C-alpha cells in the first residue's frame, strides 16, 4: 500500500483499510482510518472501528461518516 500510495501521490491520511486478520495490521497502521470485520480482539485493538456483521453494507456508515 505504501508503494502504491507513493507512486500515485496519495497520502496515508487519505486511505481507508478494511480487513479481517492480523496480516492486515500493517495496512491498518498505515491508513488514517481502518475497519476490521469479524476479527479477533487482538486485531480490533489496531483499528479505528471494529464491526461484527455478515453484511458488508454495515461498514458504510464508517466510510461515509453517517
PDB file of N, H, CA, C and O in Angstrom:
ATOM      1  N   UNK A   1       0.814  -1.173   0.000  1.00  0.00           N
ATOM      2  CA  UNK A   1       0.000   0.000   0.000  1.00  0.00           C
ATOM      3  C   UNK A   1       0.869   1.253   0.000  1.00  0.00           C
ATOM      4  O   UNK A   1       0.561   2.230  -0.683  1.00  0.00           O
ATOM      5  N   UNK A   2       1.948   1.221   0.762  1.00  0.00           N
ATOM      6  H   UNK A   2       2.199   0.427   1.317  1.00  0.00           H
ATOM      7  CA  UNK A   2       2.843   2.377   0.795  1.00  0.00           C
ATOM      8  C   UNK A   2       3.388   2.688  -0.593  1.00  0.00           C
ATOM      9  O   UNK A   2       3.408   3.845  -1.014  1.00  0.00           O
ATOM     10  N   UNK A   3       3.831   1.649  -1.303  1.00  0.00           N
ATOM     11  H   UNK A   3       3.815   0.710  -0.961  1.00  0.00           H
ATOM     12  CA  UNK A   3       4.368   1.861  -2.651  1.00  0.00           C
ATOM     13  C   UNK A   3       3.294   2.388  -3.595  1.00  0.00           C
ATOM     14  O   UNK A   3       3.547   3.303  -4.378  1.00  0.00           O
ATOM     15  N   UNK A   4       2.105   1.818  -3.522  1.00  0.00           N
ATOM     16  H   UNK A   4       1.900   1.074  -2.886  1.00  0.00           H
ATOM     17  CA  UNK A   4       1.010   2.276  -4.365  1.00  0.00           C
ATOM     18  C   UNK A   4       0.717   3.748  -4.096  1.00  0.00           C
ATOM     19  O   UNK A   4       0.571   4.542  -5.025  1.00  0.00           O
ATOM     20  N   UNK A   5       0.636   4.098  -2.836  1.00  0.00           N
ATOM     21  H   UNK A   5       0.755   3.453  -2.081  1.00  0.00           H
ATOM     22  CA  UNK A   5       0.344   5.487  -2.475  1.00  0.00           C
ATOM     23  C   UNK A   5       1.464   6.423  -2.924  1.00  0.00           C
ATOM     24  O   UNK A   5       1.208   7.510  -3.443  1.00  0.00           O
ATOM     25  N   UNK A   6       2.683   5.999  -2.723  1.00  0.00           N
ATOM     26  H   UNK A   6       2.891   5.116  -2.302  1.00  0.00           H
ATOM     27  CA  UNK A   6       3.824   6.821  -3.130  1.00  0.00           C
ATOM     28  C   UNK A   6       3.798   7.079  -4.635  1.00  0.00           C
ATOM     29  O   UNK A   6       3.996   8.214  -5.068  1.00  0.00           O
ATOM     30  N   UNK A   7       3.560   6.057  -5.425  1.00  0.00           N
ATOM     31  H   UNK A   7       3.400   5.134  -5.074  1.00  0.00           H
ATOM     32  CA  UNK A   7       3.563   6.182  -6.881  1.00  0.00           C
ATOM     33  C   UNK A   7       2.360   6.948  -7.424  1.00  0.00           C
ATOM     34  O   UNK A   7       2.377   7.420  -8.561  1.00  0.00           O
ATOM     35  N   UNK A   8       1.326   7.067  -6.611  1.00  0.00           N
ATOM     36  H   UNK A   8       1.312   6.684  -5.687  1.00  0.00           H
ATOM     37  CA  UNK A   8       0.104   7.740  -7.058  1.00  0.00           C
ATOM     38  C   UNK A   8      -0.185   9.027  -6.283  1.00  0.00           C
ATOM     39  O   UNK A   8      -1.284   9.578  -6.350  1.00  0.00           O
ATOM     40  N   UNK A   9       0.827   9.490  -5.549  1.00  0.00           N
ATOM     41  H   UNK A   9       1.720   9.043  -5.495  1.00  0.00           H
ATOM     42  CA  UNK A   9       0.712  10.744  -4.780  1.00  0.00           C
ATOM     43  C   UNK A   9      -0.507  10.758  -3.865  1.00  0.00           C
ATOM     44  O   UNK A   9      -1.254  11.736  -3.818  1.00  0.00           O
ATOM     45  N   UNK A  10      -0.694   9.665  -3.143  1.00  0.00           N
ATOM     46  H   UNK A  10      -0.088   8.871  -3.181  1.00  0.00           H
ATOM     47  CA  UNK A  10      -1.787   9.549  -2.183  1.00  0.00           C
ATOM     48  C   UNK A  10      -1.182   9.557  -0.786  1.00  0.00           C
ATOM     49  O   UNK A  10      -0.252   8.801  -0.504  1.00  0.00           O
ATOM     50  N   UNK A  11      -1.701  10.401   0.076  1.00  0.00           N
ATOM     51  H   UNK A  11      -2.456  11.015  -0.154  1.00  0.00           H
ATOM     52  CA  UNK A  11      -1.212  10.487   1.451  1.00  0.00           C
ATOM     53  C   UNK A  11      -1.889   9.424   2.308  1.00  0.00           C
ATOM     54  O   UNK A  11      -3.011   9.007   2.021  1.00  0.00           O
ATOM     55  N   UNK A  12      -1.209   8.993   3.353  1.00  0.00           N
ATOM     56  H   UNK A  12      -0.297   9.332   3.586  1.00  0.00           H
ATOM     57  CA  UNK A  12      -1.775   7.966   4.228  1.00  0.00           C
ATOM     58  C   UNK A  12      -3.070   8.434   4.892  1.00  0.00           C
ATOM     59  O   UNK A  12      -3.939   7.622   5.209  1.00  0.00           O
ATOM     60  N   UNK A  13      -3.193   9.749   5.101  1.00  0.00           N
ATOM     61  H   UNK A  13      -2.487  10.408   4.843  1.00  0.00           H
ATOM     62  CA  UNK A  13      -4.425  10.238   5.725  1.00  0.00           C
ATOM     63  C   UNK A  13      -5.603  10.296   4.750  1.00  0.00           C
ATOM     64  O   UNK A  13      -6.708  10.694   5.119  1.00  0.00           O
ATOM     65  N   UNK A  14      -5.354   9.895   3.511  1.00  0.00           N
ATOM     66  H   UNK A  14      -4.457   9.572   3.211  1.00  0.00           H
ATOM     67  CA  UNK A  14      -6.420   9.787   2.518  1.00  0.00           C
ATOM     68  C   UNK A  14      -6.841   8.326   2.312  1.00  0.00           C
ATOM     69  O   UNK A  14      -7.665   8.028   1.448  1.00  0.00           O
ATOM     70  N   UNK A  15      -6.269   7.424   3.110  1.00  0.00           N
ATOM     71  H   UNK A  15      -5.600   7.667   3.812  1.00  0.00           H
ATOM     72  CA  UNK A  15      -6.503   5.994   2.934  1.00  0.00           C
ATOM     73  C   UNK A  15      -7.447   5.424   3.974  1.00  0.00           C
ATOM     74  O   UNK A  15      -7.517   5.894   5.109  1.00  0.00           O
ATOM     75  N   UNK A  16      -8.162   4.408   3.556  1.00  0.00           N
ATOM     76  H   UNK A  16      -8.105   4.026   2.633  1.00  0.00           H
ATOM     77  CA  UNK A  16      -9.027   3.623   4.423  1.00  0.00           C
ATOM     78  C   UNK A  16      -8.706   2.157   4.174  1.00  0.00           C
ATOM     79  O   UNK A  16      -8.691   1.705   3.029  1.00  0.00           O
ATOM     80  N   UNK A  17      -8.451   1.422   5.238  1.00  0.00           N
ATOM     81  H   UNK A  17      -8.463   1.789   6.168  1.00  0.00           H
ATOM     82  CA  UNK A  17      -8.163  -0.005   5.116  1.00  0.00           C
ATOM     83  C   UNK A  17      -9.287  -0.812   5.730  1.00  0.00           C
ATOM     84  O   UNK A  17      -9.800  -0.472   6.796  1.00  0.00           O
ATOM     85  N   UNK A  18      -9.668  -1.891   5.049  1.00  0.00           N
ATOM     86  H   UNK A  18      -9.251  -2.167   4.184  1.00  0.00           H
ATOM     87  CA  UNK A  18     -10.691  -2.812   5.547  1.00  0.00           C
ATOM     88  C   UNK A  18     -10.103  -4.211   5.489  1.00  0.00           C
ATOM     89  O   UNK A  18      -9.566  -4.624   4.461  1.00  0.00           O
ATOM     90  N   UNK A  19     -10.206  -4.938   6.589  1.00  0.00           N
ATOM     91  H   UNK A  19     -10.642  -4.604   7.424  1.00  0.00           H
ATOM     92  CA  UNK A  19      -9.676  -6.293   6.622  1.00  0.00           C
ATOM     93  C   UNK A  19     -10.237  -7.078   7.779  1.00  0.00           C
ATOM     94  O   UNK A  19     -11.122  -6.613   8.498  1.00  0.00           O
ATOM     95  N   UNK A  20      -9.703  -8.296   7.954  1.00  0.00           N
ATOM     96  H   UNK A  20      -8.985  -8.673   7.370  1.00  0.00           H
ATOM     97  CA  UNK A  20     -10.258  -9.149   8.999  1.00  0.00           C
ATOM     98  C   UNK A  20      -9.220  -9.902   9.818  1.00  0.00           C
ATOM     99  O   UNK A  20      -9.573 -10.586  10.778  1.00  0.00           O
ATOM    100  N   UNK A  21      -7.961  -9.791   9.459  1.00  0.00           N
ATOM    101  H   UNK A  21      -7.674  -9.235   8.679  1.00  0.00           H
ATOM    102  CA  UNK A  21      -6.969 -10.603  10.159  1.00  0.00           C
ATOM    103  C   UNK A  21      -5.704  -9.878  10.524  1.00  0.00           C
ATOM    104  O   UNK A  21      -5.500  -8.719  10.163  1.00  0.00           O
ATOM    105  N   UNK A  22      -4.859 -10.577  11.245  1.00  0.00           N
ATOM    106  H   UNK A  22      -5.025 -11.518  11.538  1.00  0.00           H
ATOM    107  CA  UNK A  22      -3.611  -9.980  11.714  1.00  0.00           C
ATOM    108  C   UNK A  22      -2.667  -9.615  10.572  1.00  0.00           C
ATOM    109  O   UNK A  22      -1.818  -8.738  10.733  1.00  0.00           O
ATOM    110  N   UNK A  23      -2.802 -10.274   9.424  1.00  0.00           N
ATOM    111  H   UNK A  23      -3.492 -10.986   9.294  1.00  0.00           H
ATOM    112  CA  UNK A  23      -1.945  -9.917   8.293  1.00  0.00           C
ATOM    113  C   UNK A  23      -2.309  -8.550   7.718  1.00  0.00           C
ATOM    114  O   UNK A  23      -1.541  -7.977   6.945  1.00  0.00           O
ATOM    115  N   UNK A  24      -3.467  -8.031   8.091  1.00  0.00           N
ATOM    116  H   UNK A  24      -4.090  -8.497   8.719  1.00  0.00           H
ATOM    117  CA  UNK A  24      -3.887  -6.705   7.639  1.00  0.00           C
ATOM    118  C   UNK A  24      -3.363  -5.588   8.540  1.00  0.00           C
ATOM    119  O   UNK A  24      -3.488  -4.414   8.191  1.00  0.00           O
ATOM    120  N   UNK A  25      -2.787  -5.924   9.676  1.00  0.00           N
ATOM    121  H   UNK A  25      -2.685  -6.877   9.959  1.00  0.00           H
ATOM    122  CA  UNK A  25      -2.350  -4.935  10.658  1.00  0.00           C
ATOM    123  C   UNK A  25      -1.410  -3.873  10.079  1.00  0.00           C
ATOM    124  O   UNK A  25      -1.598  -2.694  10.381  1.00  0.00           O
ATOM    125  N   UNK A  26      -0.415  -4.221   9.268  1.00  0.00           N
ATOM    126  H   UNK A  26      -0.262  -5.179   9.022  1.00  0.00           H
ATOM    127  CA  UNK A  26       0.448  -3.159   8.717  1.00  0.00           C
ATOM    128  C   UNK A  26      -0.328  -2.137   7.873  1.00  0.00           C
ATOM    129  O   UNK A  26      -0.018  -0.946   7.894  1.00  0.00           O
ATOM    130  N   UNK A  27      -1.315  -2.601   7.149  1.00  0.00           N
ATOM    131  H   UNK A  27      -1.567  -3.568   7.132  1.00  0.00           H
ATOM    132  CA  UNK A  27      -2.135  -1.698   6.337  1.00  0.00           C
ATOM    133  C   UNK A  27      -3.017  -0.848   7.251  1.00  0.00           C
ATOM    134  O   UNK A  27      -3.206   0.342   6.999  1.00  0.00           O
ATOM    135  N   UNK A  28      -3.556  -1.451   8.308  1.00  0.00           N
ATOM    136  H   UNK A  28      -3.403  -2.417   8.513  1.00  0.00           H
ATOM    137  CA  UNK A  28      -4.346  -0.700   9.275  1.00  0.00           C
ATOM    138  C   UNK A  28      -3.507   0.428   9.877  1.00  0.00           C
ATOM    139  O   UNK A  28      -3.986   1.552  10.031  1.00  0.00           O
ATOM    140  N   UNK A  29      -2.273   0.125  10.211  1.00  0.00           N
ATOM    141  H   UNK A  29      -1.885  -0.787  10.086  1.00  0.00           H
ATOM    142  CA  UNK A  29      -1.399   1.108  10.850  1.00  0.00           C
ATOM    143  C   UNK A  29      -1.011   2.232   9.900  1.00  0.00           C
ATOM    144  O   UNK A  29      -0.796   3.362  10.337  1.00  0.00           O
ATOM    145  N   UNK A  30      -0.921   1.944   8.630  1.00  0.00           N
ATOM    146  H   UNK A  30      -1.096   1.025   8.275  1.00  0.00           H
ATOM    147  CA  UNK A  30      -0.549   2.953   7.640  1.00  0.00           C
ATOM    148  C   UNK A  30      -1.700   3.908   7.341  1.00  0.00           C
ATOM    149  O   UNK A  30      -1.474   5.094   7.099  1.00  0.00           O
ATOM    150  N   UNK A  31      -2.904   3.413   7.354  1.00  0.00           N
ATOM    151  H   UNK A  31      -3.087   2.450   7.550  1.00  0.00           H
ATOM    152  CA  UNK A  31      -4.074   4.175   6.938  1.00  0.00           C
ATOM    153  C   UNK A  31      -4.572   5.106   8.041  1.00  0.00           C
ATOM    154  O   UNK A  31      -4.428   4.824   9.231  1.00  0.00           O
ATOM    155  N   UNK A  32      -5.148   6.199   7.622  1.00  0.00           N
ATOM    156  H   UNK A  32      -5.264   6.428   6.656  1.00  0.00           H
ATOM    157  CA  UNK A  32      -5.743   7.145   8.567  1.00  0.00           C
ATOM    158  C   UNK A  32      -6.929   6.512   9.296  1.00  0.00           C
ATOM    159  O   UNK A  32      -7.105   6.710  10.498  1.00  0.00           O
ATOM    160  N   UNK A  33      -7.733   5.758   8.567  1.00  0.00           N
ATOM    161  H   UNK A  33      -7.591   5.597   7.590  1.00  0.00           H
ATOM    162  CA  UNK A  33      -8.923   5.112   9.123  1.00  0.00           C
ATOM    163  C   UNK A  33      -8.879   3.640   8.749  1.00  0.00           C
ATOM    164  O   UNK A  33      -8.488   3.285   7.637  1.00  0.00           O
ATOM    165  N   UNK A  34      -9.286   2.777   9.693  1.00  0.00           N
ATOM    166  H   UNK A  34      -9.603   3.066  10.596  1.00  0.00           H
ATOM    167  CA  UNK A  34      -9.265   1.345   9.416  1.00  0.00           C
ATOM    168  C   UNK A  34     -10.475   0.666  10.037  1.00  0.00           C
ATOM    169  O   UNK A  34     -10.962   1.061  11.096  1.00  0.00           O
ATOM    170  N   UNK A  35     -10.943  -0.367   9.349  1.00  0.00           N
ATOM    171  H   UNK A  35     -10.547  -0.688   8.489  1.00  0.00           H
ATOM    172  CA  UNK A  35     -12.120  -1.101   9.784  1.00  0.00           C
ATOM    173  C   UNK A  35     -11.809  -2.590   9.758  1.00  0.00           C
ATOM    174  O   UNK A  35     -11.429  -3.135   8.722  1.00  0.00           O
ATOM    175  N   UNK A  36     -11.974  -3.243  10.902  1.00  0.00           N
ATOM    176  H   UNK A  36     -12.283  -2.800  11.743  1.00  0.00           H
ATOM    177  CA  UNK A  36     -11.823  -4.694  10.977  1.00  0.00           C
ATOM    178  C   UNK A  36     -13.213  -5.316  10.983  1.00  0.00           C
ATOM    179  O   UNK A  36     -14.103  -4.870  11.706  1.00  0.00           O
ATOM    180  N   UNK A  37     -13.383  -6.334  10.180  1.00  0.00           N
ATOM    181  H   UNK A  37     -12.660  -6.696   9.592  1.00  0.00           H
ATOM    182  CA  UNK A  37     -14.675  -7.017  10.083  1.00  0.00           C
ATOM    183  C   UNK A  37     -14.534  -8.435  10.640  1.00  0.00           C
ATOM    184  O   UNK A  37     -13.676  -9.207  10.212  1.00  0.00           O
ATOM    185  N   UNK A  38     -15.396  -8.757  11.601  1.00  0.00           N
ATOM    186  H   UNK A  38     -16.093  -8.130  11.949  1.00  0.00           H
ATOM    187  CA  UNK A  38     -15.423 -10.105  12.189  1.00  0.00           C
ATOM    188  C   UNK A  38     -14.025 -10.574  12.586  1.00  0.00           C
ATOM    189  O   UNK A  38     -13.613 -11.683  12.247  1.00  0.00           O
ATOM    190  N   UNK A  39     -13.322  -9.741  13.287  1.00  0.00           N
ATOM    191  H   UNK A  39     -13.656  -8.840  13.563  1.00  0.00           H
ATOM    192  CA  UNK A  39     -11.928 -10.034  13.619  1.00  0.00           C
ATOM    193  C   UNK A  39     -11.759 -10.394  15.092  1.00  0.00           C
ATOM    194  O   UNK A  39     -12.676 -10.256  15.902  1.00  0.00           O
ATOM    195  N   UNK A  40     -10.577 -10.851  15.401  1.00  0.00           N
ATOM    196  H   UNK A  40      -9.833 -10.963  14.743  1.00  0.00           H
ATOM    197  CA  UNK A  40     -10.256 -11.223  16.781  1.00  0.00           C
ATOM    198  C   UNK A  40     -10.062  -9.962  17.629  1.00  0.00           C
ATOM    199  O   UNK A  40      -9.831  -8.879  17.091  1.00  0.00           O
ATOM    200  N   UNK A  41     -10.154 -10.104  18.940  1.00  0.00           N
ATOM    201  H   UNK A  41     -10.341 -10.984  19.377  1.00  0.00           H
ATOM    202  CA  UNK A  41      -9.920  -8.948  19.819  1.00  0.00           C
ATOM    203  C   UNK A  41      -8.533  -8.325  19.618  1.00  0.00           C
ATOM    204  O   UNK A  41      -8.379  -7.109  19.731  1.00  0.00           O
ATOM    205  N   UNK A  42      -7.545  -9.137  19.327  1.00  0.00           N
ATOM    206  H   UNK A  42      -7.670 -10.125  19.235  1.00  0.00           H
ATOM    207  CA  UNK A  42      -6.188  -8.607  19.108  1.00  0.00           C
ATOM    208  C   UNK A  42      -6.164  -7.693  17.877  1.00  0.00           C
ATOM    209  O   UNK A  42      -5.561  -6.621  17.915  1.00  0.00           O
ATOM    210  N   UNK A  43      -6.804  -8.104  16.809  1.00  0.00           N
ATOM    211  H   UNK A  43      -7.294  -8.976  16.778  1.00  0.00           H
ATOM    212  CA  UNK A  43      -6.862  -7.278  15.594  1.00  0.00           C
ATOM    213  C   UNK A  43      -7.671  -6.021  15.866  1.00  0.00           C
ATOM    214  O   UNK A  43      -7.314  -4.943  15.391  1.00  0.00           O
ATOM    215  N   UNK A  44      -8.735  -6.140  16.608  1.00  0.00           N
ATOM    216  H   UNK A  44      -9.025  -7.016  16.994  1.00  0.00           H
ATOM    217  CA  UNK A  44      -9.599  -4.996  16.901  1.00  0.00           C
ATOM    218  C   UNK A  44      -8.860  -3.883  17.633  1.00  0.00           C
ATOM    219  O   UNK A  44      -9.252  -2.720  17.541  1.00  0.00           O
ATOM    220  N   UNK A  45      -7.809  -4.220  18.349  1.00  0.00           N
ATOM    221  H   UNK A  45      -7.491  -5.165  18.424  1.00  0.00           H
ATOM    222  CA  UNK A  45      -7.023  -3.212  19.062  1.00  0.00           C
ATOM    223  C   UNK A  45      -6.223  -2.312  18.121  1.00  0.00           C
ATOM    224  O   UNK A  45      -5.785  -1.234  18.522  1.00  0.00           O
ATOM    225  N   UNK A  46      -6.032  -2.740  16.889  1.00  0.00           N
ATOM    226  H   UNK A  46      -6.387  -3.616  16.563  1.00  0.00           H
ATOM    227  CA  UNK A  46      -5.178  -1.978  15.974  1.00  0.00           C
ATOM    228  C   UNK A  46      -5.964  -1.204  14.918  1.00  0.00           C
ATOM    229  O   UNK A  46      -5.378  -0.705  13.957  1.00  0.00           O
ATOM    230  N   UNK A  47      -7.291  -1.098  15.087  1.00  0.00           N
ATOM    231  H   UNK A  47      -7.767  -1.503  15.868  1.00  0.00           H
ATOM    232  CA  UNK A  47      -8.116  -0.427  14.082  1.00  0.00           C
ATOM    233  C   UNK A  47      -8.894   0.743  14.671  1.00  0.00           C
ATOM    234  O   UNK A  47      -9.017   0.887  15.888  1.00  0.00           O
ATOM    235  N   UNK A  48      -9.408   1.565  13.782  1.00  0.00           N
ATOM    236  H   UNK A  48      -9.308   1.448  12.794  1.00  0.00           H
ATOM    237  CA  UNK A  48     -10.256   2.670  14.197  1.00  0.00           C
ATOM    238  C   UNK A  48     -11.639   2.164  14.580  1.00  0.00           C
ATOM    239  O   UNK A  48     -12.209   2.600  15.580  1.00  0.00           O
ATOM    240  N   UNK A  49     -12.184   1.238  13.781  1.00  0.00           N
ATOM    241  H   UNK A  49     -11.721   0.883  12.969  1.00  0.00           H
ATOM    242  CA  UNK A  49     -13.512   0.668  14.017  1.00  0.00           C
ATOM    243  C   UNK A  49     -13.457  -0.840  13.858  1.00  0.00           C
ATOM    244  O   UNK A  49     -12.721  -1.364  13.022  1.00  0.00           O
ATOM    245  N   UNK A  50     -14.243  -1.529  14.671  1.00  0.00           N
ATOM    246  H   UNK A  50     -14.841  -1.102  15.350  1.00  0.00           H
ATOM    247  CA  UNK A  50     -14.380  -2.979  14.557  1.00  0.00           C
ATOM    248  C   UNK A  50     -15.870  -3.296  14.433  1.00  0.00           C
ATOM    249  O   UNK A  50     -16.687  -2.815  15.217  1.00  0.00           O
ATOM    250  N   UNK A  51     -16.206  -4.109  13.439  1.00  0.00           N
ATOM    251  H   UNK A  51     -15.541  -4.500  12.802  1.00  0.00           H
ATOM    252  CA  UNK A  51     -17.601  -4.423  13.147  1.00  0.00           C
ATOM    253  C   UNK A  51     -17.761  -5.937  13.033  1.00  0.00           C
ATOM    254  O   UNK A  51     -17.015  -6.603  12.315  1.00  0.00           O
ATOM    255  N   UNK A  52     -18.735  -6.460  13.746  1.00  0.00           N
ATOM    256  H   UNK A  52     -19.341  -5.919  14.329  1.00  0.00           H
ATOM    257  CA  UNK A  52     -19.088  -7.869  13.618  1.00  0.00           C
ATOM    258  C   UNK A  52     -20.394  -7.939  12.839  1.00  0.00           C
ATOM    259  O   UNK A  52     -21.442  -7.526  13.335  1.00  0.00           O
ATOM    260  N   UNK A  53     -20.329  -8.459  11.625  1.00  0.00           N
ATOM    261  H   UNK A  53     -19.477  -8.794  11.222  1.00  0.00           H
ATOM    262  CA  UNK A  53     -21.501  -8.478  10.757  1.00  0.00           C
ATOM    263  C   UNK A  53     -21.328  -9.473   9.627  1.00  0.00           C
ATOM    264  O   UNK A  53     -20.214  -9.887   9.305  1.00  0.00           O
ATOM    265  N   UNK A  54     -22.441  -9.847   9.034  1.00  0.00           N
ATOM    266  H   UNK A  54     -23.346  -9.511   9.295  1.00  0.00           H
ATOM    267  CA  UNK A  54     -22.418 -10.666   7.825  1.00  0.00           C
ATOM    268  C   UNK A  54     -22.752  -9.816   6.598  1.00  0.00           C
ATOM    269  O   UNK A  54     -22.739 -10.311   5.472  1.00  0.00           O
ATOM    270  N   UNK A  55     -23.047  -8.549   6.822  1.00  0.00           N
ATOM    271  H   UNK A  55     -23.057  -8.147   7.737  1.00  0.00           H
ATOM    272  CA  UNK A  55     -23.461  -7.639   5.755  1.00  0.00           C
ATOM    273  C   UNK A  55     -22.445  -6.507   5.606  1.00  0.00           C
ATOM    274  O   UNK A  55     -22.355  -5.630   6.464  1.00  0.00           O
ATOM    275  N   UNK A  56     -21.695  -6.533   4.528  1.00  0.00           N
ATOM    276  H   UNK A  56     -21.768  -7.246   3.831  1.00  0.00           H
ATOM    277  CA  UNK A  56     -20.670  -5.504   4.323  1.00  0.00           C
ATOM    278  C   UNK A  56     -21.237  -4.090   4.229  1.00  0.00           C
ATOM    279  O   UNK A  56     -20.503  -3.119   4.415  1.00  0.00           O
ATOM    280  N   UNK A  57     -22.514  -3.962   3.946  1.00  0.00           N
ATOM    281  H   UNK A  57     -23.110  -4.750   3.795  1.00  0.00           H
ATOM    282  CA  UNK A  57     -23.141  -2.641   3.917  1.00  0.00           C
ATOM    283  C   UNK A  57     -23.063  -1.964   5.285  1.00  0.00           C
ATOM    284  O   UNK A  57     -23.157  -0.740   5.374  1.00  0.00           O
ATOM    285  N   UNK A  58     -22.894  -2.744   6.340  1.00  0.00           N
ATOM    286  H   UNK A  58     -22.817  -3.738   6.267  1.00  0.00           H
ATOM    287  CA  UNK A  58     -22.821  -2.193   7.688  1.00  0.00           C
ATOM    288  C   UNK A  58     -21.595  -1.307   7.911  1.00  0.00           C
ATOM    289  O   UNK A  58     -21.578  -0.506   8.846  1.00  0.00           O
ATOM    290  N   UNK A  59     -20.585  -1.437   7.078  1.00  0.00           N
ATOM    291  H   UNK A  59     -20.599  -2.088   6.319  1.00  0.00           H
ATOM    292  CA  UNK A  59     -19.400  -0.598   7.273  1.00  0.00           C
ATOM    293  C   UNK A  59     -19.508   0.754   6.568  1.00  0.00           C
ATOM    294  O   UNK A  59     -18.679   1.637   6.787  1.00  0.00           O
ATOM    295  N   UNK A  60     -20.515   0.915   5.734  1.00  0.00           N
ATOM    296  H   UNK A  60     -21.188   0.198   5.557  1.00  0.00           H
ATOM    297  CA  UNK A  60     -20.662   2.178   5.003  1.00  0.00           C
ATOM    298  C   UNK A  60     -20.749   3.385   5.917  1.00  0.00           C
ATOM    299  O   UNK A  60     -20.219   4.447   5.590  1.00  0.00           O
ATOM    300  N   UNK A  61     -21.404   3.242   7.049  1.00  0.00           N
ATOM    301  H   UNK A  61     -21.835   2.380   7.315  1.00  0.00           H
ATOM    302  CA  UNK A  61     -21.524   4.370   7.969  1.00  0.00           C
ATOM    303  C   UNK A  61     -20.167   4.872   8.436  1.00  0.00           C
ATOM    304  O   UNK A  61     -20.014   6.059   8.724  1.00  0.00           O
ATOM    305  N   UNK A  62     -19.190   3.994   8.514  1.00  0.00           N
ATOM    306  H   UNK A  62     -19.315   3.030   8.280  1.00  0.00           H
ATOM    307  CA  UNK A  62     -17.842   4.374   8.934  1.00  0.00           C
ATOM    308  C   UNK A  62     -17.035   4.962   7.780  1.00  0.00           C
ATOM    309  O   UNK A  62     -16.118   5.757   7.989  1.00  0.00           O
ATOM    310  N   UNK A  63     -17.385   4.566   6.581  1.00  0.00           N
ATOM    311  H   UNK A  63     -18.130   3.921   6.412  1.00  0.00           H
ATOM    312  CA  UNK A  63     -16.675   5.067   5.402  1.00  0.00           C
ATOM    313  C   UNK A  63     -17.156   6.444   5.003  1.00  0.00           C
ATOM    314  O   UNK A  63     -16.354   7.336   4.725  1.00  0.00           O
ATOM    315  N   UNK A  64     -18.469   6.616   4.976  1.00  0.00           N
ATOM    316  H   UNK A  64     -19.120   5.892   5.202  1.00  0.00           H
ATOM    317  CA  UNK A  64     -19.015   7.904   4.518  1.00  0.00           C
ATOM    318  C   UNK A  64     -19.380   8.837   5.658  1.00  0.00           C
ATOM    319  O   UNK A  64     -19.761   9.985   5.428  1.00  0.00           O
ATOM    320  N   UNK A  65     -19.265   8.344   6.896  1.00  0.00           N
ATOM    321  H   UNK A  65     -18.956   7.412   7.083  1.00  0.00           H
ATOM    322  CA  UNK A  65     -19.446   9.207   8.053  1.00  0.00           C
ATOM    323  C   UNK A  65     -20.870   9.522   8.440  1.00  0.00           C
ATOM    324  O   UNK A  65     -21.123  10.562   9.048  1.00  0.00           O
ATOM    325  N   UNK A  66     -21.802   8.662   8.110  1.00  0.00           N
ATOM    326  H   UNK A  66     -21.597   7.817   7.616  1.00  0.00           H
ATOM    327  CA  UNK A  66     -23.193   8.902   8.506  1.00  0.00           C
ATOM    328  C   UNK A  66     -23.510   8.215   9.803  1.00  0.00           C
ATOM    329  O   UNK A  66     -24.636   8.307  10.291  1.00  0.00           O
TER     330      UNK A  66
END
